[in-house]
Amino acid sequence: MSWSEKCGGGWVPVLRDRQTQNYNFANSLGEGVFHYTERNKGFLVYGLGEKAGNMERTGRSFTMKSLDPMGYDAESSDPLYKHWPFYITGKR
């Protein structure tokens, strides 16, 4: 799947699924729900819903569970309350 936006007189690609293993069908990538998209170098990642800490999350990995981690630190811990996670990517 791919997403584009109309810009001027043409369409500009915005985001697309990774070419291989983009969804976790029949638990082929492990147990749980997975979705992978292509990202280019220089893209920033923002979001993940109602979280504490810096909104820019490029280069970090997160586990989506509705749990509060012990010893929570807004700058270095996994964010809190991941009930409706989303993210936005864009070029620097």
N, CA, C and O atoms as a printed pandas DataFrame, in Angstrom:
     atom_number atom_name residue_name chain_id  residue_number  x_coord  y_coord  z_coord
0              1         N          MET        A               1    0.840   -1.148    0.000
1              2        CA          MET        A               1    0.000    0.000    0.000
2              3         C          MET        A               1    0.897    1.226    0.000
3              4         O          MET        A               1    1.969    1.213    0.605
4              5         N          SER        A               2    0.469    2.274   -0.669
5              6        CA          SER        A               2    1.242    3.513   -0.683
6              7         C          SER        A               2    0.299    4.706   -0.600
7              8         O          SER        A               2   -0.865    4.635   -0.996
8              9         N          TRP        A               3    0.832    5.799   -0.076
9             10        CA          TRP        A               3    0.079    7.028    0.079
10            11         C          TRP        A               3    0.818    8.130   -0.654
11            12         O          TRP        A               3    2.045    8.209   -0.596
12            13         N          SER        A               4    0.062    8.990   -1.352
13            14        CA          SER        A               4    0.635   10.131   -2.077
14            15         C          SER        A               4   -0.229   11.350   -1.820
15            16         O          SER        A               4   -1.389   11.235   -1.423
16            17         N          GLU        A               5    0.356   12.532   -2.055
17            18        CA          GLU        A               5   -0.422   13.765   -1.947
18            19         C          GLU        A               5   -0.273   14.550   -3.235
19            20         O          GLU        A               5    0.775   14.518   -3.881
20            21         N          LYS        A               6   -1.336   15.257   -3.602
21            22        CA          LYS        A               6   -1.297   16.072   -4.801
22            23         C          LYS        A               6   -0.568   17.367   -4.479
23            24         O          LYS        A               6   -0.950   18.097   -3.565
24            25         N          CYS        A               7    0.475   17.639   -5.234
25            26        CA          CYS        A               7    1.299   18.817   -4.990
26            27         C          CYS        A               7    1.547   19.484   -6.339
27            28         O          CYS        A               7    2.209   18.917   -7.208
28            29         N          GLY        A               8    1.017   20.679   -6.509
29            30        CA          GLY        A               8    1.131   21.333   -7.812
30            31         C          GLY        A               8    0.321   20.570   -8.842
31            32         O          GLY        A               8   -0.874   20.344   -8.653
32            33         N          GLY        A               9    0.956   20.175   -9.918
33            34        CA          GLY        A               9    0.259   19.452  -10.970
34            35         C          GLY        A               9    0.432   17.944  -10.924
35            36         O          GLY        A               9   -0.042   17.248  -11.822
36            37         N          GLY        A              10    1.104   17.416   -9.894
37            38        CA          GLY        A              10    1.337   15.973   -9.865
38            39         C          GLY        A              10    1.189   15.382   -8.470
39            40         O          GLY        A              10    0.842   16.071   -7.511
40            41         N          TRP        A              11    1.462   14.088   -8.388
41            42        CA          TRP        A              11    1.358   13.363   -7.122
42            43         C          TRP        A              11    2.754   13.089   -6.566
43            44         O          TRP        A              11    3.653   12.679   -7.300
44            45         N          VAL        A              12    2.926   13.318   -5.268
45            46        CA          VAL        A              12    4.205   13.124   -4.590
46            47         C          VAL        A              12    4.052   11.981   -3.585
47            48         O          VAL        A              12    3.155   12.033   -2.744
48            49         N          PRO        A              13    4.908   10.944   -3.647
49            50        CA          PRO        A              13    4.812    9.852   -2.677
50            51         C          PRO        A              13    5.067   10.358   -1.251
51            52         O          PRO        A              13    5.968   11.166   -1.027
52            53         N          VAL        A              14    4.272    9.879   -0.298
53            54        CA          VAL        A              14    4.410   10.278    1.096
54            55         C          VAL        A              14    4.905    9.114    1.942
55            56         O          VAL        A              14    5.840    9.267    2.728
56            57         N          LEU        A              15    4.281    7.953    1.784
57            58        CA          LEU        A              15    4.610    6.791    2.606
58            59         C          LEU        A              15    4.169    5.531    1.884
59            60         O          LEU        A              15    3.176    5.540    1.157
60            61         N          ARG        A              16    4.917    4.434    2.088
61            62        CA          ARG        A              16    4.460    3.152    1.538
62            63         C          ARG        A              16    4.937    2.015    2.424
63            64         O          ARG        A              16    5.913    2.137    3.164
64            65         N          ASP        A              17    4.223    0.917    2.326
65            66        CA          ASP        A              17    4.602   -0.272    3.079
66            67         C          ASP        A              17    5.947   -0.790    2.604
67            68         O          ASP        A              17    6.320   -0.601    1.447
68            69         N          ARG        A              18    6.668   -1.440    3.493
69            70        CA          ARG        A              18    7.923   -2.083    3.135
70            71         C          ARG        A              18    7.638   -3.134    2.067
71            72         O          ARG        A              18    6.572   -3.749    2.085
72            73         N          GLN        A              19    8.554   -3.349    1.150
73            74        CA          GLN        A              19    8.347   -4.267    0.025
74            75         C          GLN        A              19    8.142   -5.720    0.474
75            76         O          GLN        A              19    7.340   -6.440   -0.119
76            77         N          THR        A              20    8.855   -6.153    1.509
77            78        CA          THR        A              20    8.709   -7.522    2.012
78            79         C          THR        A              20    8.367   -7.491    3.494
79            80         O          THR        A              20    8.762   -6.568    4.206
80            81         N          GLN        A              21    7.650   -8.476    3.950
81            82        CA          GLN        A              21    7.280   -8.632    5.360
82            83         C          GLN        A              21    6.752   -7.346    5.975
83            84         O          GLN        A              21    7.223   -6.913    7.026
84            85         N          ASN        A              22    5.768   -6.735    5.312
85            86        CA          ASN        A              22    5.217   -5.485    5.817
86            87         C          ASN        A              22    4.126   -5.685    6.866
87            88         O          ASN        A              22    3.876   -4.787    7.671
88            89         N          TYR        A              23    3.481   -6.836    6.870
89            90        CA          TYR        A              23    2.471   -7.183    7.877
90            91         C          TYR        A              23    2.794   -8.554    8.453
91            92         O          TYR        A              23    3.417   -9.376    7.782
92            93         N          ASN        A              24    2.385   -8.804    9.668
93            94        CA          ASN        A              24    2.650  -10.081   10.331
94            95         C          ASN        A              24    1.478  -11.039   10.099
95            96         O          ASN        A              24    0.620  -11.201   10.968
96            97         N          PHE        A              25    1.448  -11.664    8.940
97            98        CA          PHE        A              25    0.403  -12.638    8.633
98            99         C          PHE        A              25    0.764  -13.988    9.220
99           100         O          PHE        A              25    1.901  -14.439    9.078
100          101         N          ALA        A              26   -0.180  -14.639    9.876
101          102        CA          ALA        A              26   -0.012  -15.988   10.438
102          103         C          ALA        A              26    1.199  -16.070   11.370
103          104         O          ALA        A              26    1.855  -17.108   11.453
104          105         N          ASN        A              27    1.489  -14.969   12.070
105          106        CA          ASN        A              27    2.605  -14.920   13.016
106          107         C          ASN        A              27    3.950  -15.272   12.389
107          108         O          ASN        A              27    4.809  -15.859   13.047
108          109         N          SER        A              28    4.135  -14.917   11.121
109          110        CA          SER        A              28    5.392  -15.227   10.434
110          111         C          SER        A              28    6.563  -14.410   10.988
111          112         O          SER        A              28    7.716  -14.804   10.813
112          113         N          LEU        A              29    6.292  -13.280   11.653
113          114        CA          LEU        A              29    7.350  -12.440   12.219
114          115         C          LEU        A              29    7.384  -12.522   13.738
115          116         O          LEU        A              29    8.096  -11.756   14.387
116          117         N          GLY        A              30    6.629  -13.435   14.298
117          118        CA          GLY        A              30    6.512  -13.550   15.750
118          119         C          GLY        A              30    5.063  -13.339   16.157
119          120         O          GLY        A              30    4.202  -13.090   15.314
120          121         N          GLU        A              31    4.805  -13.438   17.428
121          122        CA          GLU        A              31    3.445  -13.303   17.926
122          123         C          GLU        A              31    3.087  -11.830   18.094
123          124         O          GLU        A              31    3.864  -11.068   18.670
124          125         N          GLY        A              32    1.930  -11.425   17.603
125          126        CA          GLY        A              32    1.478  -10.052   17.766
126          127         C          GLY        A              32    1.185   -9.374   16.445
127          128         O          GLY        A              32    1.246   -9.989   15.381
128          129         N          VAL        A              33    0.866   -8.101   16.536
129          130        CA          VAL        A              33    0.536   -7.299   15.364
130          131         C          VAL        A              33    1.754   -6.480   14.984
131          132         O          VAL        A              33    2.314   -5.767   15.816
132          133         N          PHE        A              34    2.171   -6.581   13.715
133          134        CA          PHE        A              34    3.308   -5.828   13.214
134          135         C          PHE        A              34    2.922   -5.153   11.909
135          136         O          PHE        A              34    2.167   -5.717   11.117
136          137         N          HIS        A              35    3.431   -3.956   11.680
137          138        CA          HIS        A              35    3.265   -3.262   10.409
138          139         C          HIS        A              35    4.542   -2.458   10.165
139          140         O          HIS        A              35    4.952   -1.666   11.014
140          141         N          TYR        A              36    5.161   -2.662    9.019
141          142        CA          TYR        A              36    6.418   -1.997    8.693
142          143         C          TYR        A              36    6.249   -1.137    7.451
143          144         O          TYR        A              36    5.641   -1.567    6.471
144          145         N          THR        A              37    6.782    0.068    7.490
145          146        CA          THR        A              37    6.770    0.965    6.334
146          147         C          THR        A              37    8.205    1.300    5.949
147          148         O          THR        A              37    9.128    1.159    6.751
148          149         N          GLU        A              38    8.376    1.743    4.713
149          150        CA          GLU        A              38    9.692    2.189    4.263
150          151         C          GLU        A              38    9.958    3.582    4.810
151          152         O          GLU        A              38    9.067    4.429    4.855
152          153         N          ARG        A              39   11.189    3.800    5.220
153          154        CA          ARG        A              39   11.615    5.136    5.622
154          155         C          ARG        A              39   12.964    5.395    4.989
155          156         O          ARG        A              39   13.780    4.486    4.836
156          157         N          ASN        A              40   13.187    6.623    4.628
157          158        CA          ASN        A              40   14.456    7.004    4.023
158          159         C          ASN        A              40   15.339    7.686    5.053
159          160         O          ASN        A              40   14.842    8.263    6.020
160          161         N          LYS        A              41   16.660    7.619    4.846
161          162        CA          LYS        A              41   17.577    8.350    5.720
162          163         C          LYS        A              41   17.201    9.819    5.695
163          164         O          LYS        A              41   16.810   10.359    4.660
164          165         N          GLY        A              42   17.321   10.448    6.831
165          166        CA          GLY        A              42   16.964   11.849    6.931
166          167         C          GLY        A              42   15.528   12.085    7.351
167          168         O          GLY        A              42   15.149   13.219    7.642
168          169         N          PHE        A              43   14.704   11.014    7.389
169          170        CA          PHE        A              43   13.329   11.162    7.849
170          171         C          PHE        A              43   13.305   11.192    9.369
171          172         O          PHE        A              43   14.043   10.456   10.024
172          173         N          LEU        A              44   12.460   12.039    9.922
173          174        CA          LEU        A              44   12.251   12.131   11.363
174          175         C          LEU        A              44   10.946   11.431   11.720
175          176         O          LEU        A              44   10.047   11.342   10.885
176          177         N          VAL        A              45   10.832   10.943   12.924
177          178        CA          VAL        A              45    9.620   10.275   13.395
178          179         C          VAL        A              45    9.095   11.040   14.606
179          180         O          VAL        A              45    9.827   11.273   15.569
180          181         N          TYR        A              46    7.821   11.429   14.550
181          182        CA          TYR        A              46    7.175   12.164   15.635
182          183         C          TYR        A              46    5.927   11.401   16.073
183          184         O          TYR        A              46    5.266   10.756   15.259
184          185         N          GLY        A              47    5.610   11.482   17.370
185          186        CA          GLY        A              47    4.320   10.999   17.814
186          187         C          GLY        A              47    4.344    9.857   18.788
187          188         O          GLY        A              47    5.143    9.847   19.725
188          189         N          LEU        A              48    3.486    8.908   18.581
189          190        CA          LEU        A              48    3.162    7.727   19.378
190          191         C          LEU        A              48    2.067    8.029   20.399
191          192         O          LEU        A              48    1.999    7.375   21.440
192          193         N          GLY        A              49    1.225    8.994   20.121
193          194        CA          GLY        A              49    0.066    9.243   20.979
194          195         C          GLY        A              49    0.387   10.088   22.184
195          196         O          GLY        A              49    1.297   10.916   22.148
196          197         N          GLU        A              50   -0.362    9.882   23.258
197          198        CA          GLU        A              50   -0.222   10.676   24.477
198          199         C          GLU        A              50    0.971   10.176   25.278
199          200         O          GLU        A              50    0.830    9.282   26.111
200          201         N          LYS        A              51    2.116   10.736   25.035
201          202        CA          LYS        A              51    3.353   10.304   25.668
202          203         C          LYS        A              51    4.048   11.483   26.331
203          204         O          LYS        A              51    3.880   12.632   25.923
204          205         N          ALA        A              52    4.825   11.182   27.352
205          206        CA          ALA        A              52    5.662   12.198   27.971
206          207         C          ALA        A              52    7.003   12.226   27.236
207          208         O          ALA        A              52    7.321   11.300   26.490
208          209         N          GLY        A              53    7.775   13.268   27.442
209          210        CA          GLY        A              53    9.098   13.353   26.836
210          211         C          GLY        A              53    9.064   14.014   25.479
211          212         O          GLY        A              53    8.030   14.516   25.037
212          213         N          ASN        A              54   10.203   14.008   24.829
213          214        CA          ASN        A              54   10.385   14.635   23.527
214          215         C          ASN        A              54    9.499   13.959   22.483
215          216         O          ASN        A              54    9.449   12.731   22.423
216          217         N          MET        A              55    8.803   14.738   21.664
217          218        CA          MET        A              55    7.921   14.179   20.646
218          219         C          MET        A              55    8.684   13.587   19.463
219          220         O          MET        A              55    8.155   12.729   18.756
220          221         N          GLU        A              56    9.916   14.032   19.241
221          222        CA          GLU        A              56   10.737   13.521   18.143
222          223         C          GLU        A              56   11.368   12.209   18.603
223          224         O          GLU        A              56   12.136   12.196   19.564
224          225         N          ARG        A              57   11.049   11.098   17.920
225          226        CA          ARG        A              57   11.434    9.764   18.387
226          227         C          ARG        A              57   12.256    8.979   17.360
227          228         O          ARG        A              57   12.268    7.748   17.392
228          229         N          THR        A              58   12.931    9.667   16.464
229          230        CA          THR        A              58   13.737    9.023   15.439
230          231         C          THR        A              58   14.794    8.115   16.049
231          232         O          THR        A              58   15.468    8.501   17.005
232          233         N          GLY        A              59   14.945    6.900   15.498
233          234        CA          GLY        A              59   15.999    5.980   15.914
234          235         C          GLY        A              59   15.725    5.218   17.190
235          236         O          GLY        A              59   16.590    4.480   17.664
236          237         N          ARG        A              60   14.529    5.380   17.766
237          238        CA          ARG        A              60   14.206    4.652   18.995
238          239         C          ARG        A              60   13.248    3.516   18.683
239          240         O          ARG        A              60   12.563    3.538   17.660
240          241         N          SER        A              61   13.198    2.532   19.556
241          242        CA          SER        A              61   12.309    1.386   19.415
242          243         C          SER        A              61   11.377    1.357   20.616
243          244         O          SER        A              61   11.793    1.655   21.736
244          245         N          PHE        A              62   10.107    0.997   20.386
245          246        CA          PHE        A              62    9.118    1.013   21.454
246          247         C          PHE        A              62    8.304   -0.267   21.464
247          248         O          PHE        A              62    7.989   -0.822   20.411
248          249         N          THR        A              63    7.972   -0.725   22.641
249          250        CA          THR        A              63    7.076   -1.860   22.830
250          251         C          THR        A              63    5.711   -1.303   23.190
251          252         O          THR        A              63    5.599   -0.505   24.121
252          253         N          MET        A              64    4.676   -1.705   22.475
253          254        CA          MET        A              64    3.344   -1.167   22.703
254          255         C          MET        A              64    2.584   -2.028   23.704
255          256         O          MET        A              64    2.025   -3.060   23.334
256          257         N          LYS        A              65    2.559   -1.612   24.967
257          258        CA          LYS        A              65    1.815   -2.268   26.033
258          259         C          LYS        A              65    1.223   -1.184   26.920
259          260         O          LYS        A              65    1.787   -0.096   27.028
260          261         N          SER        A              66    0.109   -1.466   27.545
261          262        CA          SER        A              66   -0.534   -0.500   28.440
262          263         C          SER        A              66   -0.031   -0.682   29.862
263          264         O          SER        A              66   -0.810   -0.964   30.772
264          265         N          LEU        A              67    1.259   -0.523   30.049
265          266        CA          LEU        A              67    1.883   -0.683   31.360
266          267         C          LEU        A              67    2.772    0.510   31.663
267          268         O          LEU        A              67    3.349    1.111   30.757
268          269         N          ASP        A              68    2.880    0.851   32.937
269          270        CA          ASP        A              68    3.821    1.875   33.372
270          271         C          ASP        A              68    5.118    1.189   33.769
271          272         O          ASP        A              68    5.098    0.326   34.646
272          273         N          PRO        A              69    6.244    1.539   33.157
273          274        CA          PRO        A              69    7.505    0.917   33.534
274          275         C          PRO        A              69    7.990    1.414   34.895
275          276         O          PRO        A              69    7.783    2.576   35.244
276          277         N          MET        A              70    8.634    0.538   35.658
277          278        CA          MET        A              70    9.233    0.957   36.922
278          279         C          MET        A              70   10.432    1.848   36.621
279          280         O          MET        A              70   11.142    1.617   35.642
280          281         N          GLY        A              71   10.662    2.848   37.437
281          282        CA          GLY        A              71   11.792    3.742   37.230
282          283         C          GLY        A              71   11.632    4.598   35.994
283          284         O          GLY        A              71   12.621    4.889   35.321
284          285         N          TYR        A              72   10.427    5.006   35.679
285          286        CA          TYR        A              72   10.136    5.755   34.455
286          287         C          TYR        A              72   10.943    7.051   34.370
287          288         O          TYR        A              72   11.069    7.785   35.350
288          289         N          ASP        A              73   11.486    7.315   33.183
289          290        CA          ASP        A              73   12.204    8.545   32.880
290          291         C          ASP        A              73   11.721    9.025   31.513
291          292         O          ASP        A              73   11.876    8.308   30.524
292          293         N          ALA        A              74   11.144   10.211   31.438
293          294        CA          ALA        A              74   10.530   10.712   30.195
294          295         C          ALA        A              74   11.508   10.814   29.036
295          296         O          ALA        A              74   11.093   10.706   27.882
296          297         N          GLU        A              75   12.784   11.017   29.303
297          298        CA          GLU        A              75   13.759   11.185   28.232
298          299         C          GLU        A              75   14.334    9.873   27.713
299          300         O          GLU        A              75   14.702    9.793   26.540
300          301         N          SER        A              76   14.424    8.838   28.557
301          302        CA          SER        A              76   15.103    7.615   28.118
302          303         C          SER        A              76   14.251    6.358   28.194
303          304         O          SER        A              76   14.647    5.337   27.631
304          305         N          SER        A              77   13.107    6.378   28.857
305          306        CA          SER        A              77   12.256    5.192   28.984
306          307         C          SER        A              77   11.271    5.102   27.841
307          308         O          SER        A              77   11.050    6.067   27.109
308          309         N          ASP        A              78   10.679    3.918   27.698
309          310        CA          ASP        A              78    9.586    3.723   26.764
310          311         C          ASP        A              78    8.426    4.621   27.204
311          312         O          ASP        A              78    8.172    4.717   28.404
312          313         N          PRO        A              79    7.711    5.286   26.284
313          314        CA          PRO        A              79    6.628    6.187   26.679
314          315         C          PRO        A              79    5.474    5.459   27.367
315          316         O          PRO        A              79    5.347    4.239   27.271
316          317         N          LEU        A              80    4.642    6.224   28.056
317          318        CA          LEU        A              80    3.488    5.693   28.777
318          319         C          LEU        A              80    2.238    5.674   27.903
319          320         O          LEU        A              80    2.161    6.386   26.902
320          321         N          TYR        A              81    1.278    4.869   28.282
321          322        CA          TYR        A              81   -0.091    4.902   27.758
322          323         C          TYR        A              81   -0.178    4.846   26.237
323          324         O          TYR        A              81   -0.486    5.843   25.584
324          325         N          LYS        A              82    0.093    3.688   25.692
325          326        CA          LYS        A              82    0.138    3.501   24.246
326          327         C          LYS        A              82   -1.165    2.939   23.691
327          328         O          LYS        A              82   -1.133    2.031   22.860
328          329         N          HIS        A              83   -2.298    3.452   24.125
329          330        CA          HIS        A              83   -3.582    2.901   23.694
330          331         C          HIS        A              83   -3.910    3.228   22.235
331          332         O          HIS        A              83   -4.504    2.405   21.538
332          333         N          TRP        A              84   -3.532    4.408   21.773
333          334        CA          TRP        A              84   -3.811    4.830   20.402
334          335         C          TRP        A              84   -2.536    5.352   19.760
335          336         O          TRP        A              84   -2.426    6.547   19.490
336          337         N          PRO        A              85   -1.574    4.474   19.512
337          338        CA          PRO        A              85   -0.300    4.957   18.973
338          339         C          PRO        A              85   -0.439    5.390   17.508
339          340         O          PRO        A              85   -1.163    4.771   16.728
340          341         N          PHE        A              86    0.260    6.447   17.161
341          342        CA          PHE        A              86    0.355    6.897   15.779
342          343         C          PHE        A              86    1.703    7.595   15.646
343          344         O          PHE        A              86    2.314    7.988   16.639
344          345         N          TYR        A              87    2.149    7.740   14.422
345          346        CA          TYR        A              87    3.368    8.516   14.213
346          347         C          TYR        A              87    3.299    9.237   12.886
347          348         O          TYR        A              87    2.530    8.863   11.999
348          349         N          ILE        A              88    4.100   10.262   12.758
349          350        CA          ILE        A              88    4.197   11.070   11.550
350          351         C          ILE        A              88    5.657   11.116   11.159
351          352         O          ILE        A              88    6.513   11.349   12.012
352          353         N          THR        A              89    5.965   10.898    9.888
353          354        CA          THR        A              89    7.340   10.999    9.435
354          355         C          THR        A              89    7.464   12.132    8.422
355          356         O          THR        A              89    6.485   12.523    7.786
356          357         N          GLY        A              90    8.657   12.642    8.284
357          358        CA          GLY        A              90    8.889   13.701    7.311
358          359         C          GLY        A              90   10.371   13.956    7.155
359          360         O          GLY        A              90   11.176   13.516    7.976
360          361         N          LYS        A              91   10.720   14.645    6.131
361          362        CA          LYS        A              91   12.130   14.955    5.855
362          363         C          LYS        A              91   12.615   16.055    6.784
363          364         O          LYS        A              91   11.853   16.915    7.226
364          365         N          ARG        A              92   13.922   15.996    7.066
365          366        CA          ARG        A              92   14.548   17.071    7.872
366          367         C          ARG        A              92   14.466   18.384    7.166
367          368         O          ARG        A              92   14.937   19.395    7.687
